[in-house]
């Protein structure tokens, strides 16, 4: 979870629906691991 600290959208849960929050979480995780693979 410490790696998600850089994602402002996930810092606080703004979405009302859990599905939207989980979608943004999976997008953030994908971006984090993509950045790790390209470096």
BELPE-V357405 format. One line per field, one symbol per residue. ss: DSSP state (2 for helix, 1 for strand, 0 for the rest). Layout:
ss: ???
This chain:
ss: 022222022220000002222222222222222222220
